Structures are given as structure tokens and as C-alpha cells.
């Protein structure tokens, strides 16, 4: 769940899933958080707007995530159905309040190429006194188009350290389909955004531990770790506001313009292959990411309820 981090990779995900990621970092912090957790029970807030609050993010980070969710919903509004998640899946927390999560899923209308958009955030207080914050937004398209999906996910362990995943994950083999590579990744100039982020002195490449998820990303993917210990939280805010933010807003604009809002003819054989590939990616997101991460943070009962809701959307 993308933040769960389903983040899609497609999640890498996300509970980040989620992109929202199966990293050694995530495994360690989740294991530590789980070690002092009491029995988990859900609470029922007012509405799915809880997702859009991103209450535990910094000002620039919150503004960015709100803008991205707003851009997707505004541009695709005519093609999206209302969120139908139950209140205890839209927002949930454990009994002692050390972990909270929020989820928003909006399916595409039957005549749309949009399968669904999924946003989530996760906050967990760690035994060390630090906090883990994950925020993600992902979007899946139907097999009626072969255009790439969209994913952005942030995994932050302190005000001066975060992992960023930003990509348009391809849905076809790029070696066998060079025209696809040209159209979606070269002609759109996506690689300039990767270079712009990686040139920052505080940025280092980040390797996801899951080989499966590594195989899903595009050659223009941004998968990096940002550390600003020397510059403090202020430098992290500056990087998000002046570098990551503009890049992310441009990338989602490219996805909306060139992928989500353009019709593409897909032959019957290609459609079958894309559908099979999409199903495998979603299944792995559930099995590898959410299925193992959520129970450690929220207990089996809450995890089962949240995963079941996501799975229902995935299989629709």
C-alpha cells in the first residue's frame, strides 16, 4: 500500500509498500518497532481526507505530496470513482498509538484506461525515539493501454535522512520494444530528472534488496538516498522544496500527459501479456511487501483487513 508503502512498486512498496520497498533498512526498523507493540485495534476517523493531511511530514514534504495527489485527482477526476474504503481501512492505528496509517484508493471508471490510484502514509515511533515515516502515491493503468504506471515513495527515518523512489515503471520489455523506450523514456526527457537529483552532493544511489522489484524499474528511475546530516533538517527542506519537488511535479505531469491521458491501441496478444504481467506485479506487491510488513506494525487482524481491501481493488 504504498505506505504502506505500496507504494507501488510497483511498490517496491510501499508498506511501501510502494512503493510503495523491501530494503534492509525497512526490515530493521519494522522489526524494532514490532518488538514493543501492544495488541492492535482500529479506530474510525471521519473520512479519507485523513490521507491528504500527511500530518507527520515536514512543510515542504507535505506540500509536495498534497500537490501530487491533487494533480492526479484533478486531471483524472472525470475518470475516477469515489473512494469506497471502509473507515477502518482509510485510517488505522495500533492500540498504544505508536503507529498510524492512512490509505486512499480511487478506482477508474469502467470506460477508463485508469485502473486505480493509490496513496498512503505510514508513521511509526521507534524504540530509539526516532520516527519512521513513509508516504507514497502510485497509479496503475488497465491492459487497454501499454503505457507505464506511476510511482513515488519516500521512506524517512529522521529529519536528515530519506530514501526516494520515483519512476514510471514500464509494462513491456524495453529490449524487445525499442519504440516503447524511445516514446516514453527518451522523447519525454525523463533521464534529465534522474541526473538532476543524482548530481546533488547529499544524494547517493540506493539499491533495493528485492531483485524482483529491481527488475521492474525503468532506466530513468530515481532511486536514491538523501542524507543532510551536515546541513541539518533545513537542508533537507531545501532539497525537497527546490530540487525533489520540481522534479516530481514534472514527472507526474509527463505521466498524466503522455501515459494516462493518451489512448493507445493494444492488440489482443499484447493485451493478454500486459494483463498477465500486471497481475504478477500486484500479487508480488501483496506477497512480498504488504503481507510481511503490515502484521509487524499493526498486528494480524488489522493487516488482514487492509490487505484484503487492497487485494479487492487489485483483482477488480
C-alpha positions, 0 to 999 in steps of 0.5 A, a space after each residue: 500500500 504504498 505506505 504502506 508503502 505500496 507504494 507501488 512498486 510497483 511498490 517496491 512498496 510501499 508498506 511501501 509498500 510502494 512503493 510503495 520497498 523491501 530494503 534492509 533498512 525497512 526490515 530493521 526498523 519494522 522489526 524494532 518497532 514490532 518488538 514493543 507493540 501492544 495488541 492492535 485495534 482500529 479506530 474510525 476517523 471521519 473520512 479519507 481526507 485523513 490521507 491528504 493531511 500527511 500530518 507527520 511530514 515536514 512543510 515542504 514534504 507535505 506540500 509536495 505530496 498534497 500537490 501530487 495527489 491533487 494533480 492526479 485527482 484533478 486531471 483524472 477526476 472525470 475518470 475516477 470513482 469515489 473512494 469506497 474504503 471502509 473507515 477502518 481501512 482509510 485510517 488505522 492505528 495500533 492500540 498504544 498509538 505508536 503507529 498510524 496509517 492512512 490509505 486512499 484508493 480511487 478506482 477508474 471508471 469502467 470506460 477508463 484506461 485508469 485502473 486505480 490510484 493509490 496513496 498512503 502514509 505510514 508513521 511509526 515511533 521507534 524504540 530509539 525515539 526516532 520516527 519512521 515515516 513513509 508516504 507514497 502515491 502510485 497509479 496503475 493503468 488497465 491492459 487497454 493501454 501499454 503505457 507505464 504506471 506511476 510511482 513515488 515513495 519516500 521512506 524517512 527515518 529522521 529529519 536528515 535522512 530519506 530514501 526516494 523512489 520515483 519512476 514510471 515503471 514500464 509494462 513491456 520489455 524495453 529490449 524487445 520494444 525499442 519504440 516503447 523506450 524511445 516514446 516514453 523514456 527518451 522523447 519525454 526527457 525523463 533521464 534529465 530528472 534522474 541526473 538532476 537529483 543524482 548530481 546533488 552532493 547529499 544524494 547517493 544511489 540506493 539499491 533495493 534488496 528485492 531483485 524482483 522489484 529491481 527488475 521492474 524499474 525503468 532506466 530513468 528511475 530515481 532511486 536514491 538516498 538523501 542524507 543532510 546530516 551536515 546541513 541539518 533538517 533545513 537542508 533537507 527542506 531545501 532539497 525537497 522544496 527546490 530540487 525533489 519537488 520540481 522534479 516530481 511535479 514534472 514527472 507526474 505531469 509527463 505521466 498524466 500527459 503522455 501515459 494516462 491521458 493518451 489512448 493507445 491501441 493494444 492488440 489482443 496478444 499484447 493485451 493478454 501479456 500486459 494483463 498477465 504481467 500486471 497481475 504478477 506485479 500486484 500479487 508480488 506487491 501483496 506477497 512480498 511487501 504488504 503481507 510481511 510488513 503490515 502484521 509487524 506494525 499493526 498486528 494480524 487482524 488489522 493487516 488482514 483487513 487492509 490487505 484484503 481491501 487492497 487485494 479487492 481493488 487489485 483483482 477488480 
